[in-house]
């Protein structure tokens, strides 16, 4: 895992390989829930405020993945 590539890792599409902000919220909430179940309240805040991730999605082949930043 690292920063997002400039093109789809699966099919090489550039123009349709875009950041998808719609799923970012769900990811944060899920992370907070996982954090709280393992580390308690402290883990919940760490999960919500921790490392930022961005989901990218390819409009051509449908591939999606989360990257740092
Ligand atoms: Zn693709």
PDB file of the backbone (N, CA, C, O) and the ligand in Angstrom, with CONECT records:
HET     ZN  A 101       1
ATOM      1  N   UNK A   1       0.840  -1.203   0.000  1.00  0.00           N
ATOM      2  CA  UNK A   1       0.000   0.000   0.000  1.00  0.00           C
ATOM      3  C   UNK A   1       0.877   1.256   0.000  1.00  0.00           C
ATOM      4  O   UNK A   1       1.937   1.282   0.625  1.00  0.00           O
ATOM      5  N   UNK A   2       0.423   2.294  -0.706  1.00  0.00           N
ATOM      6  CA  UNK A   2       1.172   3.536  -0.756  1.00  0.00           C
ATOM      7  C   UNK A   2       0.305   4.595  -1.393  1.00  0.00           C
ATOM      8  O   UNK A   2      -0.923   4.536  -1.317  1.00  0.00           O
ATOM      9  N   UNK A   3       0.935   5.553  -2.016  1.00  0.00           N
ATOM     10  CA  UNK A   3       0.169   6.600  -2.673  1.00  0.00           C
ATOM     11  C   UNK A   3      -0.443   6.079  -3.962  1.00  0.00           C
ATOM     12  O   UNK A   3       0.059   5.139  -4.577  1.00  0.00           O
ATOM     13  N   UNK A   4      -1.530   6.708  -4.349  1.00  0.00           N
ATOM     14  CA  UNK A   4      -2.277   6.226  -5.496  1.00  0.00           C
ATOM     15  C   UNK A   4      -1.468   6.369  -6.788  1.00  0.00           C
ATOM     16  O   UNK A   4      -0.815   7.389  -7.008  1.00  0.00           O
ATOM     17  N   UNK A   5      -1.514   5.369  -7.617  1.00  0.00           N
ATOM     18  CA  UNK A   5      -0.858   5.447  -8.926  1.00  0.00           C
ATOM     19  C   UNK A   5      -1.644   6.363  -9.857  1.00  0.00           C
ATOM     20  O   UNK A   5      -2.794   6.704  -9.579  1.00  0.00           O
ATOM     21  N   UNK A   6      -1.029   6.752 -10.942  1.00  0.00           N
ATOM     22  CA  UNK A   6      -1.674   7.675 -11.882  1.00  0.00           C
ATOM     23  C   UNK A   6      -2.639   6.953 -12.807  1.00  0.00           C
ATOM     24  O   UNK A   6      -3.441   7.579 -13.499  1.00  0.00           O
ATOM     25  N   UNK A   7      -2.554   5.643 -12.810  1.00  0.00           N
ATOM     26  CA  UNK A   7      -3.450   4.889 -13.679  1.00  0.00           C
ATOM     27  C   UNK A   7      -3.922   3.628 -12.967  1.00  0.00           C
ATOM     28  O   UNK A   7      -3.338   3.196 -11.974  1.00  0.00           O
ATOM     29  N   UNK A   8      -4.980   3.057 -13.495  1.00  0.00           N
ATOM     30  CA  UNK A   8      -5.527   1.848 -12.897  1.00  0.00           C
ATOM     31  C   UNK A   8      -4.480   0.735 -12.902  1.00  0.00           C
ATOM     32  O   UNK A   8      -3.909   0.421 -13.946  1.00  0.00           O
ATOM     33  N   UNK A   9      -4.229   0.137 -11.733  1.00  0.00           N
ATOM     34  CA  UNK A   9      -3.227  -0.928 -11.655  1.00  0.00           C
ATOM     35  C   UNK A   9      -3.630  -2.172 -12.424  1.00  0.00           C
ATOM     36  O   UNK A   9      -2.780  -2.987 -12.782  1.00  0.00           O
ATOM     37  N   UNK A  10      -4.916  -2.322 -12.678  1.00  0.00           N
ATOM     38  CA  UNK A  10      -5.373  -3.538 -13.326  1.00  0.00           C
ATOM     39  C   UNK A  10      -5.385  -3.405 -14.849  1.00  0.00           C
ATOM     40  O   UNK A  10      -4.845  -4.256 -15.556  1.00  0.00           O
ATOM     41  N   UNK A  11      -6.008  -2.327 -15.352  1.00  0.00           N
ATOM     42  CA  UNK A  11      -6.161  -2.229 -16.804  1.00  0.00           C
ATOM     43  C   UNK A  11      -5.378  -1.072 -17.406  1.00  0.00           C
ATOM     44  O   UNK A  11      -5.298  -0.964 -18.629  1.00  0.00           O
ATOM     45  N   UNK A  12      -4.793  -0.195 -16.576  1.00  0.00           N
ATOM     46  CA  UNK A  12      -3.970   0.881 -17.113  1.00  0.00           C
ATOM     47  C   UNK A  12      -4.738   2.116 -17.520  1.00  0.00           C
ATOM     48  O   UNK A  12      -4.159   3.049 -18.076  1.00  0.00           O
ATOM     49  N   UNK A  13      -6.053   2.140 -17.249  1.00  0.00           N
ATOM     50  CA  UNK A  13      -6.873   3.294 -17.591  1.00  0.00           C
ATOM     51  C   UNK A  13      -6.416   4.530 -16.804  1.00  0.00           C
ATOM     52  O   UNK A  13      -6.139   4.450 -15.608  1.00  0.00           O
ATOM     53  N   UNK A  14      -6.344   5.670 -17.495  1.00  0.00           N
ATOM     54  CA  UNK A  14      -5.907   6.904 -16.827  1.00  0.00           C
ATOM     55  C   UNK A  14      -7.079   7.844 -16.561  1.00  0.00           C
ATOM     56  O   UNK A  14      -7.268   8.293 -15.431  1.00  0.00           O
ATOM     57  N   UNK A  15      -7.868   8.144 -17.593  1.00  0.00           N
ATOM     58  CA  UNK A  15      -8.913   9.162 -17.460  1.00  0.00           C
ATOM     59  C   UNK A  15     -10.068   8.709 -16.564  1.00  0.00           C
ATOM     60  O   UNK A  15     -10.705   9.540 -15.917  1.00  0.00           O
ATOM     61  N   UNK A  16     -10.342   7.416 -16.520  1.00  0.00           N
ATOM     62  CA  UNK A  16     -11.467   6.929 -15.710  1.00  0.00           C
ATOM     63  C   UNK A  16     -11.014   6.426 -14.338  1.00  0.00           C
ATOM     64  O   UNK A  16     -11.830   5.937 -13.555  1.00  0.00           O
ATOM     65  N   UNK A  17      -9.752   6.540 -14.054  1.00  0.00           N
ATOM     66  CA  UNK A  17      -9.198   6.147 -12.751  1.00  0.00           C
ATOM     67  C   UNK A  17      -9.246   7.369 -11.854  1.00  0.00           C
ATOM     68  O   UNK A  17      -8.396   8.253 -11.954  1.00  0.00           O
ATOM     69  N   UNK A  18     -10.249   7.422 -10.967  1.00  0.00           N
ATOM     70  CA  UNK A  18     -10.484   8.632 -10.196  1.00  0.00           C
ATOM     71  C   UNK A  18     -10.713   8.333  -8.724  1.00  0.00           C
ATOM     72  O   UNK A  18     -11.084   7.226  -8.332  1.00  0.00           O
ATOM     73  N   UNK A  19     -10.480   9.358  -7.936  1.00  0.00           N
ATOM     74  CA  UNK A  19     -10.755   9.248  -6.507  1.00  0.00           C
ATOM     75  C   UNK A  19     -12.257   9.195  -6.292  1.00  0.00           C
ATOM     76  O   UNK A  19     -13.010   9.969  -6.884  1.00  0.00           O
ATOM     77  N   UNK A  20     -12.679   8.283  -5.448  1.00  0.00           N
ATOM     78  CA  UNK A  20     -14.094   8.155  -5.142  1.00  0.00           C
ATOM     79  C   UNK A  20     -14.326   8.563  -3.702  1.00  0.00           C
ATOM     80  O   UNK A  20     -14.038   7.799  -2.780  1.00  0.00           O
ATOM     81  N   UNK A  21     -14.848   9.772  -3.506  1.00  0.00           N
ATOM     82  CA  UNK A  21     -15.000  10.295  -2.152  1.00  0.00           C
ATOM     83  C   UNK A  21     -16.210   9.727  -1.435  1.00  0.00           C
ATOM     84  O   UNK A  21     -16.310   9.833  -0.212  1.00  0.00           O
ATOM     85  N   UNK A  22     -17.129   9.127  -2.175  1.00  0.00           N
ATOM     86  CA  UNK A  22     -18.387   8.691  -1.588  1.00  0.00           C
ATOM     87  C   UNK A  22     -18.167   7.612  -0.534  1.00  0.00           C
ATOM     88  O   UNK A  22     -18.932   7.527   0.426  1.00  0.00           O
ATOM     89  N   UNK A  23     -17.155   6.801  -0.695  1.00  0.00           N
ATOM     90  CA  UNK A  23     -16.969   5.685   0.229  1.00  0.00           C
ATOM     91  C   UNK A  23     -16.015   6.045   1.362  1.00  0.00           C
ATOM     92  O   UNK A  23     -15.742   5.219   2.233  1.00  0.00           O
ATOM     93  N   UNK A  24     -15.518   7.254   1.352  1.00  0.00           N
ATOM     94  CA  UNK A  24     -14.554   7.645   2.379  1.00  0.00           C
ATOM     95  C   UNK A  24     -15.181   7.631   3.765  1.00  0.00           C
ATOM     96  O   UNK A  24     -14.569   7.168   4.727  1.00  0.00           O
ATOM     97  N   UNK A  25     -16.423   8.148   3.862  1.00  0.00           N
ATOM     98  CA  UNK A  25     -17.139   8.173   5.136  1.00  0.00           C
ATOM     99  C   UNK A  25     -17.285   6.775   5.718  1.00  0.00           C
ATOM    100  O   UNK A  25     -16.959   6.536   6.881  1.00  0.00           O
ATOM    101  N   UNK A  26     -17.772   5.868   4.908  1.00  0.00           N
ATOM    102  CA  UNK A  26     -17.980   4.504   5.382  1.00  0.00           C
ATOM    103  C   UNK A  26     -16.698   3.893   5.886  1.00  0.00           C
ATOM    104  O   UNK A  26     -16.685   3.170   6.882  1.00  0.00           O
ATOM    105  N   UNK A  27     -15.631   4.186   5.198  1.00  0.00           N
ATOM    106  CA  UNK A  27     -14.337   3.635   5.610  1.00  0.00           C
ATOM    107  C   UNK A  27     -13.958   4.148   6.989  1.00  0.00           C
ATOM    108  O   UNK A  27     -13.495   3.380   7.832  1.00  0.00           O
ATOM    109  N   UNK A  28     -14.152   5.461   7.228  1.00  0.00           N
ATOM    110  CA  UNK A  28     -13.784   6.050   8.512  1.00  0.00           C
ATOM    111  C   UNK A  28     -14.593   5.430   9.641  1.00  0.00           C
ATOM    112  O   UNK A  28     -14.052   5.073  10.688  1.00  0.00           O
ATOM    113  N   UNK A  29     -15.895   5.306   9.414  1.00  0.00           N
ATOM    114  CA  UNK A  29     -16.761   4.751  10.449  1.00  0.00           C
ATOM    115  C   UNK A  29     -16.358   3.315  10.748  1.00  0.00           C
ATOM    116  O   UNK A  29     -16.255   2.921  11.910  1.00  0.00           O
ATOM    117  N   UNK A  30     -16.134   2.548   9.715  1.00  0.00           N
ATOM    118  CA  UNK A  30     -15.732   1.160   9.913  1.00  0.00           C
ATOM    119  C   UNK A  30     -14.438   1.069  10.682  1.00  0.00           C
ATOM    120  O   UNK A  30     -14.288   0.230  11.570  1.00  0.00           O
ATOM    121  N   UNK A  31     -13.517   1.922  10.346  1.00  0.00           N
ATOM    122  CA  UNK A  31     -12.222   1.941  11.024  1.00  0.00           C
ATOM    123  C   UNK A  31     -12.402   2.291  12.500  1.00  0.00           C
ATOM    124  O   UNK A  31     -11.745   1.709  13.364  1.00  0.00           O
ATOM    125  N   UNK A  32     -13.289   3.237  12.788  1.00  0.00           N
ATOM    126  CA  UNK A  32     -13.521   3.646  14.174  1.00  0.00           C
ATOM    127  C   UNK A  32     -14.130   2.498  14.965  1.00  0.00           C
ATOM    128  O   UNK A  32     -13.777   2.279  16.124  1.00  0.00           O
ATOM    129  N   UNK A  33     -15.034   1.773  14.344  1.00  0.00           N
ATOM    130  CA  UNK A  33     -15.675   0.652  15.034  1.00  0.00           C
ATOM    131  C   UNK A  33     -14.645  -0.438  15.341  1.00  0.00           C
ATOM    132  O   UNK A  33     -14.601  -0.976  16.447  1.00  0.00           O
ATOM    133  N   UNK A  34     -13.835  -0.744  14.361  1.00  0.00           N
ATOM    134  CA  UNK A  34     -12.792  -1.748  14.572  1.00  0.00           C
ATOM    135  C   UNK A  34     -11.845  -1.288  15.660  1.00  0.00           C
ATOM    136  O   UNK A  34     -11.457  -2.070  16.528  1.00  0.00           O
ATOM    137  N   UNK A  35     -11.468   0.000  15.613  1.00  0.00           N
ATOM    138  CA  UNK A  35     -10.539   0.539  16.604  1.00  0.00           C
ATOM    139  C   UNK A  35     -11.115   0.461  18.001  1.00  0.00           C
ATOM    140  O   UNK A  35     -10.406   0.119  18.947  1.00  0.00           O
ATOM    141  N   UNK A  36     -12.403   0.778  18.143  1.00  0.00           N
ATOM    142  CA  UNK A  36     -12.997   0.812  19.473  1.00  0.00           C
ATOM    143  C   UNK A  36     -13.148  -0.598  20.027  1.00  0.00           C
ATOM    144  O   UNK A  36     -13.073  -0.795  21.240  1.00  0.00           O
ATOM    145  N   UNK A  37     -13.360  -1.576  19.160  1.00  0.00           N
ATOM    146  CA  UNK A  37     -13.537  -2.940  19.647  1.00  0.00           C
ATOM    147  C   UNK A  37     -12.217  -3.529  20.123  1.00  0.00           C
ATOM    148  O   UNK A  37     -12.195  -4.429  20.963  1.00  0.00           O
ATOM    149  N   UNK A  38     -11.124  -3.020  19.586  1.00  0.00           N
ATOM    150  CA  UNK A  38      -9.814  -3.567  19.960  1.00  0.00           C
ATOM    151  C   UNK A  38      -9.161  -2.739  21.062  1.00  0.00           C
ATOM    152  O   UNK A  38      -8.618  -3.285  22.022  1.00  0.00           O
ATOM    153  N   UNK A  39      -9.219  -1.402  20.913  1.00  0.00           N
ATOM    154  CA  UNK A  39      -8.464  -0.540  21.821  1.00  0.00           C
ATOM    155  C   UNK A  39      -9.347   0.288  22.751  1.00  0.00           C
ATOM    156  O   UNK A  39      -8.821   1.058  23.555  1.00  0.00           O
ATOM    157  N   UNK A  40     -10.666   0.157  22.670  1.00  0.00           N
ATOM    158  CA  UNK A  40     -11.545   0.970  23.501  1.00  0.00           C
ATOM    159  C   UNK A  40     -11.707   2.358  22.915  1.00  0.00           C
ATOM    160  O   UNK A  40     -11.400   2.583  21.744  1.00  0.00           O
ATOM    161  N   UNK A  41     -12.198   3.307  23.742  1.00  0.00           N
ATOM    162  CA  UNK A  41     -12.485   4.680  23.269  1.00  0.00           C
ATOM    163  C   UNK A  41     -11.273   5.328  22.609  1.00  0.00           C
ATOM    164  O   UNK A  41     -11.418   6.045  21.619  1.00  0.00           O
ATOM    165  N   UNK A  42     -10.101   5.088  23.139  1.00  0.00           N
ATOM    166  CA  UNK A  42      -8.899   5.668  22.550  1.00  0.00           C
ATOM    167  C   UNK A  42      -8.714   5.165  21.130  1.00  0.00           C
ATOM    168  O   UNK A  42      -8.352   5.922  20.229  1.00  0.00           O
ATOM    169  N   UNK A  43      -8.965   3.890  20.944  1.00  0.00           N
ATOM    170  CA  UNK A  43      -8.828   3.306  19.609  1.00  0.00           C
ATOM    171  C   UNK A  43      -9.827   3.890  18.645  1.00  0.00           C
ATOM    172  O   UNK A  43      -9.525   4.057  17.463  1.00  0.00           O
ATOM    173  N   UNK A  44     -11.021   4.206  19.132  1.00  0.00           N
ATOM    174  CA  UNK A  44     -12.052   4.767  18.272  1.00  0.00           C
ATOM    175  C   UNK A  44     -11.613   6.109  17.700  1.00  0.00           C
ATOM    176  O   UNK A  44     -11.781   6.374  16.510  1.00  0.00           O
ATOM    177  N   UNK A  45     -11.047   6.953  18.562  1.00  0.00           N
ATOM    178  CA  UNK A  45     -10.607   8.260  18.075  1.00  0.00           C
ATOM    179  C   UNK A  45      -9.402   8.108  17.165  1.00  0.00           C
ATOM    180  O   UNK A  45      -9.249   8.857  16.200  1.00  0.00           O
ATOM    181  N   UNK A  46      -8.554   7.152  17.465  1.00  0.00           N
ATOM    182  CA  UNK A  46      -7.396   6.919  16.615  1.00  0.00           C
ATOM    183  C   UNK A  46      -7.854   6.451  15.238  1.00  0.00           C
ATOM    184  O   UNK A  46      -7.276   6.828  14.219  1.00  0.00           O
ATOM    185  N   UNK A  47      -8.892   5.631  15.220  1.00  0.00           N
ATOM    186  CA  UNK A  47      -9.389   5.143  13.939  1.00  0.00           C
ATOM    187  C   UNK A  47     -10.022   6.243  13.130  1.00  0.00           C
ATOM    188  O   UNK A  47      -9.911   6.258  11.904  1.00  0.00           O
ATOM    189  N   UNK A  48     -10.701   7.189  13.817  1.00  0.00           N
ATOM    190  CA  UNK A  48     -11.394   8.256  13.103  1.00  0.00           C
ATOM    191  C   UNK A  48     -10.425   9.342  12.649  1.00  0.00           C
ATOM    192  O   UNK A  48     -10.589   9.917  11.573  1.00  0.00           O
ATOM    193  N   UNK A  49      -9.424   9.617  13.463  1.00  0.00           N
ATOM    194  CA  UNK A  49      -8.520  10.719  13.157  1.00  0.00           C
ATOM    195  C   UNK A  49      -7.195  10.246  12.576  1.00  0.00           C
ATOM    196  O   UNK A  49      -6.355  11.051  12.173  1.00  0.00           O
ATOM    197  N   UNK A  50      -7.025   8.955  12.540  1.00  0.00           N
ATOM    198  CA  UNK A  50      -5.737   8.403  12.105  1.00  0.00           C
ATOM    199  C   UNK A  50      -5.447   8.611  10.637  1.00  0.00           C
ATOM    200  O   UNK A  50      -5.965   9.527   9.998  1.00  0.00           O
ATOM    201  N   UNK A  51      -4.625   7.754  10.134  1.00  0.00           N
ATOM    202  CA  UNK A  51      -4.145   7.855   8.767  1.00  0.00           C
ATOM    203  C   UNK A  51      -5.277   8.059   7.776  1.00  0.00           C
ATOM    204  O   UNK A  51      -6.255   7.313   7.767  1.00  0.00           O
ATOM    205  N   UNK A  52      -5.133   9.062   6.957  1.00  0.00           N
ATOM    206  CA  UNK A  52      -6.151   9.317   5.944  1.00  0.00           C
ATOM    207  C   UNK A  52      -5.953   8.379   4.762  1.00  0.00           C
ATOM    208  O   UNK A  52      -4.842   8.114   4.304  1.00  0.00           O
ATOM    209  N   UNK A  53      -7.091   7.899   4.301  1.00  0.00           N
ATOM    210  CA  UNK A  53      -7.059   7.016   3.134  1.00  0.00           C
ATOM    211  C   UNK A  53      -8.021   7.557   2.091  1.00  0.00           C
ATOM    212  O   UNK A  53      -9.048   8.154   2.411  1.00  0.00           O
ATOM    213  N   UNK A  54      -7.669   7.337   0.864  1.00  0.00           N
ATOM    214  CA  UNK A  54      -8.553   7.736  -0.222  1.00  0.00           C
ATOM    215  C   UNK A  54      -8.840   6.521  -1.082  1.00  0.00           C
ATOM    216  O   UNK A  54      -7.940   5.756  -1.428  1.00  0.00           O
ATOM    217  N   UNK A  55     -10.095   6.360  -1.417  1.00  0.00           N
ATOM    218  CA  UNK A  55     -10.457   5.256  -2.285  1.00  0.00           C
ATOM    219  C   UNK A  55     -10.462   5.726  -3.730  1.00  0.00           C
ATOM    220  O   UNK A  55     -11.048   6.757  -4.058  1.00  0.00           O
ATOM    221  N   UNK A  56      -9.814   4.971  -4.574  1.00  0.00           N
ATOM    222  CA  UNK A  56      -9.804   5.247  -6.005  1.00  0.00           C
ATOM    223  C   UNK A  56     -10.566   4.137  -6.709  1.00  0.00           C
ATOM    224  O   UNK A  56     -10.551   2.978  -6.295  1.00  0.00           O
ATOM    225  N   UNK A  57     -11.231   4.532  -7.788  1.00  0.00           N
ATOM    226  CA  UNK A  57     -12.004   3.542  -8.511  1.00  0.00           C
ATOM    227  C   UNK A  57     -11.824   3.716 -10.007  1.00  0.00           C
ATOM    228  O   UNK A  57     -11.805   4.836 -10.517  1.00  0.00           O
ATOM    229  N   UNK A  58     -11.695   2.614 -10.694  1.00  0.00           N
ATOM    230  CA  UNK A  58     -11.562   2.647 -12.150  1.00  0.00           C
ATOM    231  C   UNK A  58     -12.936   2.521 -12.786  1.00  0.00           C
ATOM    232  O   UNK A  58     -13.656   1.554 -12.537  1.00  0.00           O
ATOM    233  N   UNK A  59     -13.300   3.508 -13.613  1.00  0.00           N
ATOM    234  CA  UNK A  59     -14.595   3.497 -14.279  1.00  0.00           C
ATOM    235  C   UNK A  59     -14.629   2.575 -15.478  1.00  0.00           C
ATOM    236  O   UNK A  59     -15.681   2.383 -16.087  1.00  0.00           O
ATOM    237  N   UNK A  60     -13.501   2.012 -15.817  1.00  0.00           N
ATOM    238  CA  UNK A  60     -13.436   1.129 -16.988  1.00  0.00           C
ATOM    239  C   UNK A  60     -13.597  -0.335 -16.596  1.00  0.00           C
ATOM    240  O   UNK A  60     -14.437  -1.041 -17.154  1.00  0.00           O
ATOM    241  N   UNK A  61     -12.793  -0.792 -15.635  1.00  0.00           N
ATOM    242  CA  UNK A  61     -12.845  -2.209 -15.270  1.00  0.00           C
ATOM    243  C   UNK A  61     -13.484  -2.432 -13.901  1.00  0.00           C
ATOM    244  O   UNK A  61     -13.762  -3.568 -13.518  1.00  0.00           O
ATOM    245  N   UNK A  62     -13.720  -1.318 -13.149  1.00  0.00           N
ATOM    246  CA  UNK A  62     -14.401  -1.464 -11.871  1.00  0.00           C
ATOM    247  C   UNK A  62     -13.490  -1.735 -10.699  1.00  0.00           C
ATOM    248  O   UNK A  62     -13.953  -1.878  -9.567  1.00  0.00           O
ATOM    249  N   UNK A  63     -12.219  -1.805 -10.955  1.00  0.00           N
ATOM    250  CA  UNK A  63     -11.263  -2.060  -9.873  1.00  0.00           C
ATOM    251  C   UNK A  63     -11.243  -0.880  -8.897  1.00  0.00           C
ATOM    252  O   UNK A  63     -11.308   0.272  -9.324  1.00  0.00           O
ATOM    253  N   UNK A  64     -11.155  -1.154  -7.600  1.00  0.00           N
ATOM    254  CA  UNK A  64     -11.042  -0.075  -6.635  1.00  0.00           C
ATOM    255  C   UNK A  64     -10.114  -0.475  -5.505  1.00  0.00           C
ATOM    256  O   UNK A  64     -10.028  -1.645  -5.131  1.00  0.00           O
ATOM    257  N   UNK A  65      -9.431   0.504  -4.976  1.00  0.00           N
ATOM    258  CA  UNK A  65      -8.494   0.239  -3.901  1.00  0.00           C
ATOM    259  C   UNK A  65      -8.274   1.506  -3.090  1.00  0.00           C
ATOM    260  O   UNK A  65      -8.450   2.613  -3.599  1.00  0.00           O
ATOM    261  N   UNK A  66      -7.889   1.347  -1.828  1.00  0.00           N
ATOM    262  CA  UNK A  66      -7.618   2.497  -0.981  1.00  0.00           C
ATOM    263  C   UNK A  66      -6.120   2.775  -0.921  1.00  0.00           C
ATOM    264  O   UNK A  66      -5.293   1.865  -0.873  1.00  0.00           O
ATOM    265  N   UNK A  67      -5.804   4.069  -0.926  1.00  0.00           N
ATOM    266  CA  UNK A  67      -4.410   4.479  -0.884  1.00  0.00           C
ATOM    267  C   UNK A  67      -4.194   5.542   0.179  1.00  0.00           C
ATOM    268  O   UNK A  67      -5.149   6.178   0.626  1.00  0.00           O
ATOM    269  N   UNK A  68      -2.976   5.733   0.576  1.00  0.00           N
ATOM    270  CA  UNK A  68      -2.644   6.783   1.528  1.00  0.00           C
ATOM    271  C   UNK A  68      -2.887   8.141   0.900  1.00  0.00           C
ATOM    272  O   UNK A  68      -2.829   8.312  -0.317  1.00  0.00           O
ATOM    273  N   UNK A  69      -3.166   9.120   1.791  1.00  0.00           N
ATOM    274  CA  UNK A  69      -3.364  10.484   1.312  1.00  0.00           C
ATOM    275  C   UNK A  69      -4.768  10.667   0.900  1.00  0.00           C
ATOM    276  O   UNK A  69      -5.146  11.754   0.463  1.00  0.00           O
TER     277      UNK A  69
HETATM  278 ZN    ZN A 101      -9.182  -0.440 -14.650  1.00  0.00          ZN
END
